[in-house]
Each structure stands twice: as C-alpha cells, then as structure tokens.
C-alpha cells in the first residue's frame, strides 16, 4: 500500500496532532506500508518555526522510513482569527503544489487530517486524478471549534461555513475520527455511517506506566517531597480556559505545600504568566514542553492532573493529553459537561476521573478540594485498566490498517 499523509502537523512537534502523526507513520512503515507525508515545518504549539527548519522553502527528507515533504507557510507571531485564516490558506496553497509532485506515484490512499479543512479541495482533486482513496481523519472539527468557542459570530458566515464543511467531508471515501461523539457529529453532517472509521488517539501503554517514579524530576524542579503537585501539561491556548487554574491557585495560596505547575507552550502562555504576576501568585510555576523521554516522569510527579477546556470545546475535541494521564494511572479533574463524551465516560467508568462544570471556578475549586482530601499515593487503577483495554497504540494502529484495507477493497470488484 502506498499512503500519503496530508497534514499541517508532524514530528518533531511534541504535542497534539503532530505527535500522533509522527508516531503513526513510522508504525505504518514497520507494517510494510510505503508512506510519504506532506506537512508544514514544526511550529506548534509555540507558533514559531523550530530552529533548523524553514517557513520559506520546500524541503524533503527521509525520517524513520517516511518520506517527509515540508511546505512553506505563514506562521503569525500573534494569532488572530484573520491571521489564522491566512496561516491555513498559505499551507493549503503550498501543500497543493507539493501534491503535484506525487501525481505519478500511484498512491492508494491520501489521508487528510483536519485541521485543516482548507486542504480538502486539493486532496479530493488529487484523489480524483490519481484514483487514490480519499480519507479525512478528524482530530478537531475546525468549524465547530471556531463557532462553538465564539471566535466568530453565529450568523450567515456560520451557516455557510457549515454547509461548505458538510459538502466537502461527504465527498471523502471514508471519514475517521477519534471518539464516538465525533462519529455522531460526522453522521449529523451527512456522512454515511458505513464510511466512518473509529480511529482514537492512543498512548504507548508500555512506556507510560504507573510504575515510573517522578521523584528525581520533582527535586530537579525544586519541589519538596511533601508538596502536592497539581499539573496541567499541554497546549496553553484560548480554548482551554485556564484562568480557572489561577482562581484555584489564589484559593489555595495559604496552603504552601500545594503547587500548580503549567507545562507547555502556546499563544496564551504570556497572557497567563502576566495574570499570574498581577495576582502575585507564588504557587504557580511555568515549565517548557518536555521531550517525550521525560513525559512519564513528568506525569508521575503529579498528584492531580488537569484537563481544562471551555464550554463548547469538549463537544468538538477529545483532548489528546488525557490518553497519557490514563495510561500513567493518574488522578485527574476534567472540565466537561455530563452530555459530552468525556462526561459519559466518567459515568460509565466510575472513578476514572472527576468531571466538573467548565468555566466554573467554584466547581473547579470544590473538585480540587475533594480530590486533595483523598489518598492519592497509589495509582488510579480504573484509569490504567481503561488505557490498557482501549488506548494501546499497537492495537489501535493494527485495527486502523484493517479498516483502511476495507476502504481500499470497496467498489474495486
């Protein structure tokens, strides 16, 4: 099988879509699949192109058996809605040119990752010209996130964007996505249920385990052994609603052994740091994103993990950071309403994590107080069992190949 991945994000990005793409493609190569990727230079979540890469020129390299074609794009220093649109459009244009170089390679599959929907027309045209099957993998419903978080109005523009989205995604041979609620969303957008593949995010359950000890990293970061660490790790962006973490830090300020640690990068990190300074919070600590080799240690040092999102985001996005928290057997507080998939998982698997209402500081603080009153010295067995059963990387990728093969065999006889 010849497989082309068309996506904004790829390794060596440490979080989100880039991390999953960078793990998936070498695994496909290991299973005998010929893989090429058409991607941007690594820039996320810092919104700054990493040293050693260029935002101005095309490049091509072979990395872990994967042919990696990187396309130039505009990366704004300050992200606004307009600048984000220019950013996405620039990649759609340059990556379309890169697709031209693959026209005569006779690929079997082109898989476009959403975001970005802007690339859908060129991916569909490429599939039509080459006879390849077109698959869209939805990590995030761009349109839903844009309007659900109030980043744009809910009028004529919203209605038109949703119509265009529905028109495009229904023309792919298959749609894969990461959660059952997102599958239902695809059906609501008109996708034939027989064309939908469940392809969830995963964890390396053999690498991220409850047996890892985080004491060395805890000491390295200057914390005492009796400090209670409340950890948020991941993208620090607008859709997280991380202001409530500062509200909680202010509430617990007199309890000097409770420390809030924010590990990550993103467009909102400077704003959050400024708010922390303005509130004179000396119990909030910011750390940069950690290399993957240190992630198990980082997870192990936390007493409580935070998965924080605004209202509306949980309907569109299943946070990828949660997979590793569960694999580590972490005790987590998740801001999600009961009707969302995160809320439903919490109901189906009691004690897997605690759900509290998004954007509600009182509920969030009450949730933390409740969890801090428990014995957190042993790992969360429910979370770990869930990860072993449903989030194992090898099992998920094997099943995806089975499902992908069915797509290839469809209408070919």
C-alpha positions as CSV (number, residue, x, y, z in Angstrom):
1,X,0.0,0.0,0.0
2,X,1.2,3.5,-0.9
3,X,0.0,6.0,1.7
4,X,0.2,9.8,1.6
5,X,-0.5,11.8,4.8
6,X,-1.5,15.4,4.2
7,X,-1.4,17.4,7.4
8,X,-0.2,20.7,8.9
9,X,1.5,19.0,11.8
10,X,4.2,16.4,12.2
11,X,7.1,15.3,14.3
12,X,9.2,16.7,16.0
13,X,6.2,18.6,17.4
14,X,5.8,17.3,21.0
15,X,2.0,17.7,21.4
16,X,-1.3,17.1,19.7
17,X,-1.7,16.2,16.1
18,X,2.0,16.5,15.2
19,X,2.9,13.9,17.9
20,X,0.3,11.4,16.8
21,X,1.2,11.8,13.1
22,X,4.9,11.4,13.9
23,X,4.1,8.2,15.8
24,X,1.7,6.7,13.3
25,X,3.7,7.0,10.1
26,X,6.8,5.0,11.2
27,X,4.4,2.4,12.6
28,X,2.8,2.1,9.2
29,X,6.3,1.7,7.6
30,X,7.0,-1.0,10.1
31,X,3.9,-2.8,8.8
32,X,5.2,-2.7,5.2
33,X,3.3,0.4,4.0
34,X,5.1,3.0,1.8
35,X,4.5,6.3,3.5
36,X,5.0,9.9,2.3
37,X,3.9,12.9,4.3
38,X,3.1,16.5,3.1
39,X,3.4,18.7,6.1
40,X,4.5,22.1,7.4
41,X,7.7,22.8,9.3
42,X,7.3,22.2,13.1
43,X,5.9,25.3,14.7
44,X,3.2,24.2,17.2
45,X,2.3,25.0,20.0
46,X,4.8,27.8,20.3
47,X,3.7,29.3,16.9
48,X,7.3,29.7,16.0
49,X,9.2,27.5,13.4
50,X,11.7,25.4,15.2
51,X,15.4,26.0,14.7
52,X,16.8,24.1,11.8
53,X,13.6,24.3,9.7
54,X,12.4,27.0,7.3
55,X,9.0,28.6,6.8
56,X,10.1,30.0,3.4
57,X,11.2,27.0,1.4
58,X,10.2,23.4,0.5
59,X,12.3,20.6,1.8
60,X,12.4,16.8,1.6
61,X,13.9,14.2,3.9
62,X,13.7,10.6,4.8
63,X,12.9,10.2,8.6
64,X,12.3,6.7,10.1
65,X,11.5,5.3,6.7
66,X,9.0,8.1,6.0
67,X,9.4,10.5,3.1
68,X,8.8,13.9,4.7
69,X,8.0,16.8,2.4
70,X,7.7,20.1,4.2
71,X,5.9,23.1,2.7
72,X,6.4,26.8,3.5
73,X,3.6,28.7,5.3
74,X,2.9,31.8,7.1
75,X,3.2,31.5,10.9
76,X,1.9,34.5,12.8
77,X,3.6,35.7,16.0
78,X,0.3,36.9,17.4
79,X,-2.6,34.6,16.4
80,X,-5.9,36.3,15.5
81,X,-8.8,34.9,13.6
82,X,-7.8,36.7,10.4
83,X,-4.1,35.7,10.7
84,X,-5.1,32.1,11.4
85,X,-7.1,32.0,8.2
86,X,-4.1,33.4,6.3
87,X,-1.9,30.8,8.0
88,X,-4.2,27.9,6.9
89,X,-4.6,29.3,3.4
90,X,-0.9,29.6,2.9
91,X,-0.4,25.9,3.8
92,X,-3.3,24.9,1.6
93,X,-1.7,26.6,-1.4
94,X,1.9,25.4,-0.9
95,X,0.8,21.8,0.1
96,X,-1.3,21.7,-3.1
97,X,1.9,22.4,-5.1
98,X,3.7,19.6,-3.2
99,X,0.8,17.2,-4.1
100,X,1.6,17.8,-7.7
101,X,5.0,16.1,-7.2
102,X,3.1,13.0,-6.1
103,X,0.7,12.7,-9.0
104,X,2.5,9.9,-10.8
105,X,3.5,7.9,-7.7
106,X,0.3,5.9,-8.0
107,X,-0.7,6.2,-4.3
108,X,-3.5,4.0,-2.9
109,X,-4.6,6.4,-0.1
110,X,-4.4,10.1,0.6
111,X,-5.3,10.9,4.2
112,X,-6.0,14.5,5.1
113,X,-6.0,15.4,8.7
114,X,-8.5,18.1,9.9
115,X,-7.4,20.7,10.8
116,X,-7.1,21.8,8.1
117,X,-10.3,21.7,6.1
118,X,-8.8,24.3,3.8
119,X,-6.8,21.5,2.1
120,X,-9.9,19.4,1.4
121,X,-10.4,20.6,-2.2
122,X,-6.9,19.8,-3.3
123,X,-6.9,16.4,-1.5
124,X,-10.1,15.4,-3.2
125,X,-8.9,16.6,-6.6
126,X,-5.6,14.7,-6.1
127,X,-7.6,11.5,-5.3
128,X,-9.7,12.0,-8.4
129,X,-6.7,12.5,-10.7
130,X,-4.7,9.5,-9.2
131,X,-7.5,7.1,-8.4
132,X,-6.5,7.0,-4.8
133,X,-9.0,6.6,-2.0
134,X,-9.5,9.9,0.0
135,X,-9.7,9.6,3.7
136,X,-10.2,12.5,6.1
137,X,-9.1,12.0,9.7
138,X,-10.8,14.5,12.0
139,X,-8.8,15.3,15.1
140,X,-10.7,18.6,15.6
141,X,-13.9,19.9,13.9
142,X,-12.5,23.2,12.8
143,X,-15.8,24.8,12.0
144,X,-17.4,23.7,15.2
145,X,-14.5,24.8,17.3
146,X,-14.4,28.2,15.6
147,X,-18.1,28.9,16.2
148,X,-18.6,26.9,19.3
149,X,-16.0,28.9,21.2
150,X,-17.4,32.2,20.0
151,X,-14.4,33.1,17.9
152,X,-16.7,34.2,15.1
153,X,-20.4,35.1,15.0
154,X,-23.3,32.6,14.6
155,X,-25.0,34.2,11.6
156,X,-24.7,33.9,7.8
157,X,-21.0,33.2,7.9
158,X,-21.5,30.3,10.3
159,X,-24.3,28.7,8.3
160,X,-22.3,29.0,5.1
161,X,-19.1,27.5,6.7
162,X,-21.1,24.6,8.0
163,X,-22.6,23.9,4.6
164,X,-19.2,24.0,2.9
165,X,-17.8,21.7,5.5
166,X,-20.7,19.2,5.1
167,X,-20.3,19.3,1.3
168,X,-16.6,18.6,1.4
169,X,-16.4,15.8,4.1
170,X,-19.3,13.9,2.4
171,X,-17.1,13.6,-0.7
172,X,-14.3,11.6,1.0
173,X,-14.3,7.8,0.6
174,X,-14.0,7.5,4.4
175,X,-14.0,9.7,7.5
176,X,-12.0,8.6,10.5
177,X,-12.2,10.3,13.9
178,X,-11.1,9.9,17.4
179,X,-14.2,9.5,19.5
180,X,-17.8,8.2,19.4
181,X,-19.3,11.6,19.9
182,X,-17.3,12.9,17.0
183,X,-18.6,10.0,14.9
184,X,-22.1,11.0,15.8
185,X,-21.2,14.6,14.7
186,X,-20.0,13.3,11.4
187,X,-23.3,11.5,10.9
188,X,-25.1,14.7,11.7
189,X,-23.1,16.4,9.0
190,X,-24.4,13.9,6.4
191,X,-21.6,11.4,6.3
192,X,-22.7,7.8,5.5
193,X,-22.3,5.7,8.7
194,X,-20.7,2.9,6.6
195,X,-17.9,5.3,5.6
196,X,-16.9,6.2,9.2
197,X,-13.9,4.7,11.0
198,X,-13.2,4.9,14.7
199,X,-9.5,5.8,15.0
200,X,-8.9,7.0,18.5
201,X,-5.8,8.7,19.9
202,X,-3.6,6.3,21.8
203,X,-0.9,6.0,24.4
204,X,2.2,3.9,24.5
205,X,1.0,1.9,27.4
206,X,4.4,0.1,27.7
207,X,6.3,3.4,28.0
208,X,3.8,5.4,30.1
209,X,3.1,3.3,33.1
210,X,2.2,3.8,36.8
211,X,5.5,2.2,37.7
212,X,7.5,5.3,36.7
213,X,9.0,7.3,39.5
214,X,8.8,11.1,39.3
215,X,10.9,12.0,42.4
216,X,14.0,13.0,40.5
217,X,12.2,15.4,38.3
218,X,10.2,16.8,41.2
219,X,13.5,17.5,43.0
220,X,15.1,18.9,39.8
221,X,12.2,21.4,39.6
222,X,12.8,22.5,43.1
223,X,9.8,20.9,44.9
224,X,9.8,19.2,48.3
225,X,8.8,15.6,48.7
226,X,5.7,16.6,50.7
227,X,4.5,19.1,48.1
228,X,1.2,18.3,46.3
229,X,1.6,18.9,42.6
230,X,-1.4,19.9,40.5
231,X,-0.3,19.6,36.9
232,X,-1.6,21.0,33.6
233,X,0.5,19.8,30.6
234,X,-0.2,20.6,27.0
235,X,-1.1,23.5,24.7
236,X,-1.7,26.8,26.5
237,X,-4.3,28.3,24.2
238,X,-7.5,30.2,24.2
239,X,-9.8,27.2,24.1
240,X,-8.5,25.8,27.4
241,X,-10.0,28.4,29.7
242,X,-7.0,28.2,32.0
243,X,-8.0,31.3,34.0
244,X,-9.8,29.0,36.5
245,X,-6.5,27.4,37.4
246,X,-5.3,30.8,38.6
247,X,-8.6,31.2,40.5
248,X,-7.8,27.9,42.2
249,X,-4.2,28.9,42.9
250,X,-5.4,32.0,44.6
251,X,-7.8,30.0,46.7
252,X,-5.1,27.6,47.8
253,X,-2.4,30.3,48.2
254,X,-2.2,29.9,52.0
255,X,-1.7,26.1,51.7
256,X,2.0,26.3,50.9
257,X,2.5,22.7,50.0
258,X,0.0,22.9,47.1
259,X,1.8,23.8,43.9
260,X,0.3,24.4,40.5
261,X,2.6,23.5,37.6
262,X,1.8,24.6,34.0
263,X,3.9,22.7,31.4
264,X,3.6,23.7,27.8
265,X,3.6,26.5,25.3
266,X,1.0,28.3,23.2
267,X,-0.4,31.6,22.1
268,X,-1.9,32.3,25.6
269,X,1.1,31.5,27.8
270,X,2.4,35.1,28.0
271,X,-1.1,36.3,29.0
272,X,-1.3,33.6,31.6
273,X,2.1,34.5,33.0
274,X,1.2,38.2,33.2
275,X,-2.0,37.3,35.0
276,X,-0.1,35.2,37.5
277,X,2.3,38.0,38.2
278,X,-0.5,40.5,38.5
279,X,-2.2,38.3,41.1
280,X,1.1,37.8,42.9
281,X,0.7,34.0,42.9
282,X,3.9,32.3,44.1
283,X,2.4,28.9,43.9
284,X,2.1,28.8,40.1
285,X,5.1,27.5,38.1
286,X,5.6,27.5,34.3
287,X,7.8,24.9,32.6
288,X,8.5,24.3,28.9
289,X,7.2,21.4,27.0
290,X,9.2,18.2,27.9
291,X,10.8,15.9,25.5
292,X,8.9,12.6,25.1
293,X,11.6,10.6,27.0
294,X,10.8,12.7,30.2
295,X,7.0,12.7,29.9
296,X,6.4,9.6,32.1
297,X,8.5,11.2,34.8
298,X,6.5,14.4,34.5
299,X,3.2,12.6,34.7
300,X,4.5,10.6,37.7
301,X,5.4,13.6,39.8
302,X,1.8,14.9,39.7
303,X,-0.7,14.2,42.4
304,X,-3.6,15.6,40.4
305,X,-3.8,16.1,36.6
306,X,-5.9,18.8,35.0
307,X,-7.7,18.6,31.7
308,X,-9.2,22.0,31.3
309,X,-11.4,23.2,28.4
310,X,-14.0,25.9,27.8
311,X,-17.7,25.1,27.2
312,X,-18.3,24.0,23.6
313,X,-14.7,22.7,23.1
314,X,-15.5,19.3,24.8
315,X,-18.2,18.7,22.2
316,X,-15.7,19.1,19.3
317,X,-12.4,17.9,20.8
318,X,-11.4,14.9,22.8
319,X,-8.2,16.1,24.5
320,X,-5.2,14.0,23.5
321,X,-3.4,14.8,26.8
322,X,-5.9,12.6,28.6
323,X,-4.7,9.3,27.0
324,X,-1.3,9.5,28.7
325,X,-2.8,10.6,32.0
326,X,-4.9,7.5,31.9
327,X,-2.0,5.3,30.9
328,X,0.0,6.6,33.8
329,X,-2.9,5.8,36.2
330,X,-3.2,9.5,37.1
331,X,-5.9,11.1,39.2
332,X,-7.5,13.8,37.0
333,X,-10.0,16.5,37.1
334,X,-11.7,17.1,33.7
335,X,-13.8,20.1,32.9
336,X,-16.6,18.7,30.8
337,X,-20.4,18.7,30.9
338,X,-22.2,15.4,31.5
339,X,-23.7,15.1,28.0
340,X,-20.2,15.2,26.3
341,X,-18.3,12.0,25.7
342,X,-15.9,12.9,28.5
343,X,-18.9,13.1,30.8
344,X,-20.3,9.9,29.5
345,X,-17.0,8.0,30.0
346,X,-16.9,9.3,33.6
347,X,-20.4,7.9,34.2
348,X,-19.7,4.6,32.6
349,X,-16.3,4.1,34.4
350,X,-16.7,5.5,37.9
351,X,-13.5,6.9,39.4
352,X,-11.7,7.0,36.1
353,X,-11.5,10.8,36.6
354,X,-13.7,13.6,38.2
355,X,-15.8,15.8,35.9
356,X,-16.6,19.4,36.9
357,X,-18.5,22.1,35.0
358,X,-16.3,24.0,32.5
359,X,-15.7,27.7,33.2
360,X,-17.0,27.4,36.8
361,X,-14.2,28.4,39.2
362,X,-16.3,27.4,42.3
363,X,-17.0,23.9,40.9
364,X,-13.3,23.6,39.9
365,X,-12.1,24.5,43.4
366,X,-14.6,22.2,45.0
367,X,-13.4,19.4,42.8
368,X,-9.8,20.0,43.7
369,X,-10.6,20.2,47.4
370,X,-12.5,16.9,47.2
371,X,-9.7,15.2,45.4
372,X,-7.0,16.5,47.7
373,X,-8.9,15.0,50.6
374,X,-8.4,11.5,49.2
375,X,-5.4,9.2,49.4
376,X,-3.6,9.9,46.1
377,X,-0.5,7.8,47.0
378,X,-1.4,4.9,44.8
379,X,-2.2,5.0,41.1
380,X,-5.7,5.1,39.6
381,X,-6.3,1.5,38.7
382,X,-9.6,2.3,36.8
383,X,-7.7,4.8,34.5
384,X,-4.9,2.4,33.9
385,X,-7.2,-0.5,33.1
386,X,-9.1,1.7,30.6
387,X,-5.9,2.6,28.9
388,X,-4.7,-1.0,28.6
389,X,-8.1,-2.0,27.2
390,X,-8.8,0.8,24.8
391,X,-5.8,3.1,24.3
392,X,-2.9,0.7,23.4
393,X,-1.0,2.2,20.4
394,X,-0.2,-1.1,18.6
395,X,-3.8,-2.4,18.8
396,X,-5.3,0.9,17.6
397,X,-2.9,1.2,14.6
398,X,-3.4,-2.5,13.6
399,X,-7.2,-2.0,13.6
400,X,-6.9,1.1,11.6
401,X,-5.0,-0.8,8.9
402,X,-7.7,-3.4,8.8
403,X,-10.4,-0.7,8.4
404,X,-8.3,1.1,5.8
405,X,-7.9,-2.1,3.8
406,X,-11.7,-2.4,3.7
407,X,-11.9,1.1,2.2
408,X,-9.4,0.1,-0.5
409,X,-11.4,-3.0,-1.4
410,X,-14.7,-1.2,-1.6
411,X,-16.0,-0.8,-5.1
412,X,-12.9,-2.4,-6.6
413,X,-14.7,-5.6,-7.7
